[in-house]
Amino acid sequence: MRIPHELGDEFPDQASLIGRLTKTNYEFGRLAAAYDEVNRQIWRIESEDAPTADEVLEELKKRRLLLKDDIETLLTK
């Protein structure tokens, strides 16, 4: 099953840059790993594999959005 909101889905035109930066830029790699982890947690909750409180889900979504913004900033530099 495909997890929605993967970085490649969010930035389809930047896939090769994402791959390169993940391997060569420590900060980008750290942000991408954190984004992937939060995104997977959200997916597990939304698919009811790991039910949790609505507040927790909302905080995770806010965290994912902040990480996405930080990643986008690095992609545009």
N, C-alpha and C positions, 0 to 999 in steps of 0.2 A: 504494500500500500504506500502511495506517495504522500509525503508530508507537505502540506501547503506552506507557502511563504518562505521557501528556501531562498537563499541569497540569489541563486541563479534565476529564480522566478521573479524576484523583486527588482533585479537589475539585469534583464536579459541581454542588453547590449554591452554589458561590461563583464561577461563571463570569463573571457581570457585574462582580463586585468585582475579580476578577483582571484583566479587561480594563481597568477604570478605573484600578487601581493601577499597572498596567504603563505606562500613559501619563502618570500624574501623580506617581508616587512613584519617585524615582531609585533608592533602595535596593531597592525591590521589583522594579523593572524590571531591575536588575543581577542580582538573584538569579534571576528568572525566565529571563533569557537564559542564565545559567550552567547552570541546571537543564536547559533545552532542549538545550544543547550536550552536556552529559554524557549525557542520556537518548538523544540521537541516536547518540553514540559507542557506548553500550551496545547499542543496537538493531543497529547495523552489525556489531558483534562477534558478537552472538547470531545474526544472520541469516547469518553467515559471509561477509559482504562484506569484513570486515576482521579476519581471524583474529588472535588474539593470545594471550598467556600468561594462564592462569587468574588469576594474581595481579593482573594489570592489570585484568581484568574485575571482580574482587572489590573493588579499590580504587575503581573507578569507581562501583560500586553503593553503596559506603559514602559516597562523595561525594554521590551523588544523594540518598541518605537524609538526610544532613545538610542539604543545600539544601532539601529538602522540609520538614524540621522548621523551618528558618528562615522559609520562606515561610508555613507554617502559623501561626507565631507572629505574623507581620505581618498575616495575614488575621483573626486573632482579636482584634487590638487595636482 
